[in-house]
């Protein structure tokens, strides 16, 4: 993930914290972000390790302030397969 606009992360943080963002004018919304991605390590390595965690592959821009605003992490391997 490459972020070109340096204000993007701060706008995301503000929006995730209070549902508002400003880019010329203030906007209010009742929506959420959804991030989809892959992990670079095996599930066993991440789940059973003190050295790694599930968020190890997040971009550096997703600092602890962004991670603190996550409401849910849904591991895909725990979702039953649809038939």
C-alpha positions in Angstrom: 0.0 0.0 0.0 1.5 3.3 -1.1 0.0 6.5 0.3 0.8 9.5 -1.8 -1.0 12.2 0.1 0.6 12.8 3.5 -2.7 13.9 5.0 -4.5 10.6 4.2 -3.5 8.8 7.4 -4.5 11.7 9.6 -7.8 12.0 7.8 -8.4 8.2 8.3 -7.5 8.5 12.0 -9.9 11.4 12.6 -12.7 9.7 10.6 -12.3 6.4 12.5 -12.2 8.2 15.8 -15.3 10.4 15.4 -17.0 9.8 12.0 -16.0 13.2 10.6 -13.3 14.3 8.2 -12.5 17.6 6.6 -11.1 18.3 3.2 -12.1 21.8 2.4 -15.4 21.4 4.2 -16.3 19.1 7.1 -18.2 15.9 6.2 -20.0 13.5 8.6 -20.8 9.9 7.7 -21.9 6.6 9.2 -19.7 4.3 7.3 -16.6 2.2 7.9 -13.4 1.2 6.2 -12.8 -2.3 5.2 -9.2 -3.5 4.4 -8.6 -6.8 2.6 -5.2 -8.3 2.3 -2.9 -11.2 2.6 -0.4 -12.1 5.2 3.2 -12.9 4.4 3.7 -15.6 7.1 2.0 -18.9 7.8 -1.0 -19.0 10.1 0.8 -21.3 12.5 3.7 -19.0 12.6 1.6 -15.9 13.4 -1.0 -17.4 15.8 1.4 -19.4 17.9 4.3 -17.0 18.1 5.5 -14.4 20.6 7.8 -12.9 17.9 5.1 -12.2 15.3 1.6 -10.9 15.3 -1.2 -10.7 12.8 -0.5 -7.1 12.1 3.1 -7.5 11.2 2.5 -7.0 7.5 0.6 -3.7 7.8 2.2 -0.7 6.2 4.4 1.5 8.5 1.8 4.3 8.0 -0.7 2.2 10.0 0.9 3.1 13.3 -0.5 2.1 16.7 -3.0 5.0 16.6 -4.5 3.6 13.5 -4.5 0.0 14.8 -6.1 1.2 18.1 -9.1 2.4 16.0 -9.7 -1.1 14.4 -13.0 -2.4 15.6 -12.7 -6.0 14.2 -10.1 -8.3 12.7 -11.7 -11.2 11.0 -9.2 -13.9 10.0 -10.3 -15.5 6.7 -9.2 -18.9 7.7 -11.9 -19.0 10.5 -14.7 -18.3 8.0 -16.5 -21.5 6.9 -16.3 -22.2 3.2 -19.5 -21.5 1.3 -20.9 -24.3 -0.8 
